[in-house]
Amino acid sequence: AGGKGGWREQRRDAVGLDTLRGWEASERARRAASAAQARTEFEARLNLAADQFLVHRANGSPTIIAGYPWFTDWGGDTMISLPGLLITRGRAGEAAHILKG
């Protein structure tokens, strides 16, 4: 009963897929809202690129990563990039949340 394809495995997969689907839907909505606020295609692409550095830690708190694929969040890099990634884009509330940790 507990082997491959058993109910426990199916339940685990269902929970993971539901979480992934929820994240994908919210990500699509966020990207669409960001693109709708952009005045030009270039600005929309910059917004999308900037958002790639905004992530959440395992505990759910937002942070800014220093780079892909090997860097995590570093305080100095966060302070340097925070104004351009969030504040100038009208997302001061998110910036404050990141600073509060």
Residue pairs with C-beta under 8 A, 6 or more apart in sequence:
1 7
2 8
30 51
31 48
31 51
34 44
34 47
34 48
34 51
35 44
35 47
35 48
37 47
38 44
38 46
38 47
47 89
50 84
50 85
50 89
52 68
53 64
53 65
53 67
53 81
53 85
54 62
54 63
54 64
54 85
54 86
54 94
55 62
55 63
55 64
55 65
55 73
56 62
56 63
57 63
57 73
61 97
61 101
62 94
62 97
62 98
63 73
63 78
63 98
64 73
64 77
64 78
64 81
64 82
64 85
64 98
65 71
65 72
65 73
66 72
66 73
66 74
66 77
66 78
67 77
71 77
78 98
82 95
82 98
82 99
83 95
86 92
86 94
86 95
86 98
87 95
